[in-house]
Amino acid sequence: MTFSDLRWTDGLDIAIVAIIFYYILAWLQGTKALSLIRGFLLIILLYVIGRFFGLYTINWLFDRFAAIIAIMLIVLFQPELRRMLERFGRGRFLSAIGMTATPQGVLYIRHLVRAVEQMSEEKIGALIILERVTGLNEYLESGVRLDSAVSTELILSIFNPHSPLHDGAVIFQGERIAAASSLLPISESRLLDKRLGTRHRAAVGITEITDALAIVVSEKTGIISIAENGLLTRYLTKDLLEEKLFALFKVDKGKQTFRLWKRT
């Protein structure tokens, strides 16, 4: 095949494959999967060397255990594969399927931001999860069901250090507080600051496998952080947090409503 034989569809094919590999590597960055990939590449290198030099024993082992190696790779990469497929499923096109927009009062954000600001000033640790498209029902089961209207006072009372519900996360569904003291998966990303505690790692962990938004208040420093798509942004002020939530949920301040995409 010469260069003149190439079609425009071949260039498109190569571009799509390159983009796929780029996003796969980006998703795996900072996880244990990169170490596993290095080991997998070493196995492939041994296989190529065995074929090239005609090493009988290595070739025999690969021929006999190829299926087992494939199953082992699926098991080892299961968390990363699940995360990758969930992120693909949360794409703009797919996530719009089966969705409806629900009008809700802007007071929802006002109460939330006011509570976060006060907890930051008083250095009260908090972890708040806002459900979006991906359901969080499996995490609700690990906590205490509330199904309560959102209010500043309720949020503050939940995260009060003397409250039996202050440990764990509070999960919001729509305009209501669905559960408190919920347990979340802990991120294993190596990109996170090692000084960050379990609360921050849980915030990143839930956003790695769902499209939820996580708000964290550090009990040591009072720093406000927000996690989204596995990335943690720290040192938010009250105004920056409010602006972020308004933009995220497409608030129409003039009409005092906002549209939060949620599952039907």
C-alpha positions in Angstrom: 0.0 0.0 0.0 1.3 3.4 -1.0 0.4 6.9 0.4 -1.8 7.5 -2.7 -3.9 4.4 -1.7 -4.9 6.0 1.6 -8.5 7.2 1.9 -9.8 10.0 4.1 -11.7 7.3 6.1 -8.3 5.8 7.0 -7.2 9.1 8.5 -10.5 9.3 10.4 -10.0 5.7 11.6 -6.5 6.5 12.9 -7.7 9.7 14.6 -10.5 7.9 16.4 -8.2 5.2 17.7 -5.6 7.8 18.8 -8.3 9.7 20.7 -9.6 6.5 22.4 -6.1 5.6 23.5 -5.4 9.2 24.7 -8.5 9.2 26.9 -7.8 5.7 28.2 -4.3 6.8 29.3 -5.8 10.0 30.8 -8.3 8.1 32.8 -5.7 5.6 34.1 -3.2 8.3 35.1 -2.4 8.3 38.8 -4.0 4.8 39.4 -2.5 1.4 40.1 -3.5 0.4 36.5 -0.4 2.1 35.1 1.8 -0.3 37.1 -0.3 -3.2 35.8 0.1 -1.9 32.3 3.9 -1.9 32.6 3.8 -5.5 33.8 1.5 -6.4 30.9 3.8 -4.8 28.4 6.7 -6.8 29.9 4.7 -10.0 29.3 4.1 -9.0 25.7 7.8 -8.2 25.3 8.7 -11.7 26.6 6.2 -13.2 24.1 7.6 -11.2 21.2 11.2 -12.3 22.2 10.1 -15.9 22.5 8.5 -15.8 19.0 11.5 -14.0 17.4 14.2 -16.3 18.9 12.1 -19.5 18.8 12.2 -20.1 22.6 10.2 -23.2 22.9 9.3 -23.1 26.6 8.1 -19.5 26.6 6.0 -20.1 23.4 4.5 -23.3 25.0 3.5 -21.4 28.1 1.9 -18.6 26.2 0.1 -21.0 23.9 -1.3 -23.0 26.9 -2.1 -20.1 29.2 -3.2 -17.3 26.8 -6.9 -17.6 27.9 -6.0 -17.6 31.6 -3.8 -14.5 31.1 -6.7 -12.8 29.3 -9.1 -13.6 32.2 -6.5 -12.4 34.8 -6.2 -9.1 32.9 -10.0 -8.6 33.0 -10.0 -9.3 36.7 -7.1 -7.0 37.5 -8.4 -4.1 35.4 -12.0 -4.5 36.5 -12.2 -1.3 38.5 -10.6 0.7 35.7 -12.7 -0.9 33.1 -15.9 -0.1 35.1 -14.8 3.5 35.6 -14.0 3.9 31.9 -17.3 2.5 30.8 -19.2 4.6 33.3 -17.5 7.8 32.2 -18.2 6.9 28.5 -21.8 6.4 29.4 -21.9 9.8 31.1 -21.1 11.5 27.8 -23.2 14.5 26.8 -25.1 12.6 24.1 -25.8 9.4 26.2 -26.5 11.2 29.4 -29.2 13.2 27.8 -31.2 10.1 27.0 -34.1 9.5 29.4 -33.5 12.8 31.3 -35.9 15.5 32.2 -35.2 18.9 33.7 -36.7 19.8 37.0 -37.2 23.4 38.1 -36.1 24.0 41.7 -35.7 27.0 44.0 -32.4 28.9 44.1 -32.7 28.7 47.9 -31.4 25.2 47.5 -28.0 26.6 46.7 -28.3 29.5 49.1 -28.8 27.1 52.0 -26.0 24.8 51.0 -23.5 27.6 50.5 -24.4 29.3 53.7 -23.9 26.0 55.6 -20.6 25.3 53.9 -19.4 28.8 54.7 -20.3 28.5 58.4 -18.7 25.1 58.7 -15.5 26.5 57.0 -15.4 29.4 59.5 -15.8 27.0 62.5 -13.6 24.3 61.0 -16.3 21.6 61.0 -15.4 18.7 58.7 -18.1 18.0 56.1 -18.6 15.9 53.0 -21.6 16.7 50.8 -22.4 14.7 47.6 -24.8 16.1 44.9 -26.3 13.4 42.8 -26.6 14.2 39.1 -27.2 11.6 36.3 -25.6 8.5 37.8 -27.7 7.0 40.6 -26.2 6.8 44.1 -28.7 4.4 45.6 -26.1 1.8 46.5 -24.4 4.4 48.7 -27.6 5.6 50.2 -28.1 2.1 51.7 -24.9 2.4 53.7 -26.2 5.5 55.5 -29.2 6.7 57.4 -32.2 7.7 55.2 -33.5 11.2 55.8 -35.5 12.4 52.7 -35.6 15.9 54.1 -35.9 19.3 52.7 -32.6 21.2 52.4 -31.9 23.9 55.1 -28.8 25.5 56.5 -29.8 24.4 60.0 -30.3 20.8 59.1 -26.9 20.6 57.3 -25.2 22.2 60.3 -26.9 19.9 62.8 -25.9 16.8 60.8 -22.2 17.7 60.7 -22.1 18.9 64.3 -19.2 16.9 65.8 -21.5 15.7 68.6 -24.1 14.4 66.1 -24.2 10.6 65.5 -24.5 11.3 61.8 -21.5 13.6 61.3 -19.2 10.8 60.1 -19.6 9.9 56.4 -21.2 11.8 53.6 -24.5 13.5 53.2 -26.1 12.7 49.8 -28.4 15.1 48.0 -30.9 13.9 45.5 -32.7 16.6 43.6 -33.8 19.3 46.1 -33.8 17.0 49.1 -31.2 15.5 51.5 -31.6 11.8 50.8 -29.2 10.3 53.4 -26.5 11.0 55.9 -23.5 9.1 57.3 -23.1 7.3 54.0 -19.9 5.4 53.2 -18.1 6.1 49.9 -15.3 4.5 48.0 -11.8 5.8 48.7 -9.7 7.0 45.8 -6.4 5.3 45.2 -5.1 8.0 42.9 -1.4 8.8 43.4 -2.0 12.4 42.2 -3.6 13.4 45.5 -1.7 15.1 48.1 -0.6 12.5 50.7 -1.6 15.0 53.5 -5.2 14.8 52.5 -7.4 12.6 54.7 -10.1 10.1 54.1 -12.8 12.7 53.6 -11.0 14.2 50.6 -10.1 10.8 49.2 -13.7 9.7 49.5 -14.9 12.9 47.6 -12.5 12.1 44.8 -13.4 8.4 44.9 -17.1 8.9 44.3 -16.5 11.3 41.5 -14.1 8.9 39.8 -16.9 6.3 39.3 -20.0 8.6 39.1 -20.7 12.1 37.8 -21.6 13.3 41.2 -20.3 16.6 42.6 -18.6 16.5 46.0 -18.0 19.4 48.4 -15.5 19.0 51.2 -14.8 21.1 54.2 -11.5 20.3 56.1 -11.9 20.1 59.8 -8.2 21.0 60.3 -8.0 24.1 58.1 -11.6 24.9 57.1 -10.5 24.9 53.5 -13.4 24.4 51.1 -12.8 21.9 48.2 -14.8 20.6 45.4 -14.3 17.3 43.5 -15.6 16.5 40.0 -14.7 13.9 37.5 -11.9 12.6 39.8 -10.3 16.0 40.1 -10.0 18.0 43.4 -10.1 21.8 43.4 -9.1 23.3 46.8 -9.1 26.8 48.4 -12.6 27.8 47.2 -14.2 30.9 48.8 -17.9 31.1 49.5 -18.3 33.3 46.3 -16.4 30.8 44.1 -18.4 27.9 45.4 -21.7 29.7 44.8 -20.6 30.7 41.3 -19.6 27.1 40.6 -22.9 25.7 41.7 -24.9 28.4 39.9 -23.0 27.6 36.6 -23.2 23.8 37.2 -27.0 23.7 37.7 -27.7 26.5 35.2 -29.3 28.8 37.7 -31.6 31.6 36.4 -31.3 34.1 39.3 -33.9 36.4 37.8 -36.5 33.6 37.9 -35.2 32.2 41.2 -35.1 28.8 39.7 -32.5 26.4 38.3 -32.6 23.4 36.2 -30.9 20.3 37.6 -30.6 17.4 35.2 -31.6 14.3 37.0 -32.8 10.8 36.3 -36.5 10.1 35.5 
